[in-house]
Amino acid sequence: MNKKWAAKRLTINLTSTEAQKLEQYCSITGRPATDVIRELIRSLSPQNEKVSETL
């Protein structure tokens, strides 16, 4: 395993609909799910992070 990405391993539970949507997106774009999820996490703004902390 590339140590660059070994900082944290995350397991998520998705509904069948969410998993299907992710698989379809990955199939269309040709990108792996890990890259898609990383990009979505990076796109979170500090404002979004603060809101989630209060929930």
C-alpha positions as CSV (number, residue, x, y, z in Angstrom):
1,M,0.0,0.0,0.0
2,N,1.3,3.5,-0.9
3,K,2.1,5.2,2.4
4,K,1.0,8.5,1.0
5,W,-2.6,7.3,1.3
6,A,-2.1,5.2,4.5
7,A,-2.9,8.1,6.9
8,K,-6.5,7.1,7.6
9,R,-8.7,4.3,6.3
10,L,-12.4,4.9,6.4
11,T,-15.3,2.5,6.0
12,I,-18.7,4.0,5.1
13,N,-22.1,2.4,5.0
14,L,-24.2,3.4,1.9
15,T,-27.8,2.6,1.0
16,S,-28.2,0.5,-2.1
17,T,-29.4,3.7,-3.9
18,E,-26.3,5.6,-2.8
19,A,-23.9,2.8,-3.8
20,Q,-25.6,2.5,-7.2
21,K,-25.4,6.3,-7.7
22,L,-21.7,6.2,-6.8
23,E,-21.0,3.2,-9.1
24,Q,-22.8,4.9,-12.0
25,Y,-20.9,8.1,-11.6
26,C,-17.6,6.3,-11.4
27,S,-18.5,4.2,-14.5
28,I,-19.5,7.3,-16.5
29,T,-16.4,9.3,-15.4
30,G,-14.0,6.4,-15.4
31,R,-12.7,7.5,-11.9
32,P,-12.4,5.3,-8.9
33,A,-14.8,5.8,-6.0
34,T,-11.9,6.8,-3.6
35,D,-11.0,9.7,-5.9
36,V,-14.6,10.9,-6.2
37,I,-15.1,10.7,-2.4
38,R,-11.8,12.5,-1.7
39,E,-12.8,15.3,-4.2
40,L,-16.2,15.7,-2.5
41,I,-14.5,15.9,1.0
42,R,-12.0,18.5,-0.3
43,S,-14.9,20.6,-1.7
44,L,-16.4,21.0,1.8
45,S,-16.2,24.6,3.0
46,P,-15.3,25.5,6.6
47,Q,-18.8,26.8,6.9
48,N,-20.2,23.3,6.1
49,E,-17.8,21.7,8.6
50,K,-19.0,24.1,11.3
51,V,-22.6,23.3,10.6
52,S,-22.0,19.5,10.9
53,E,-20.2,20.0,14.3
54,T,-23.4,21.5,15.8
55,L,-25.6,18.6,14.7
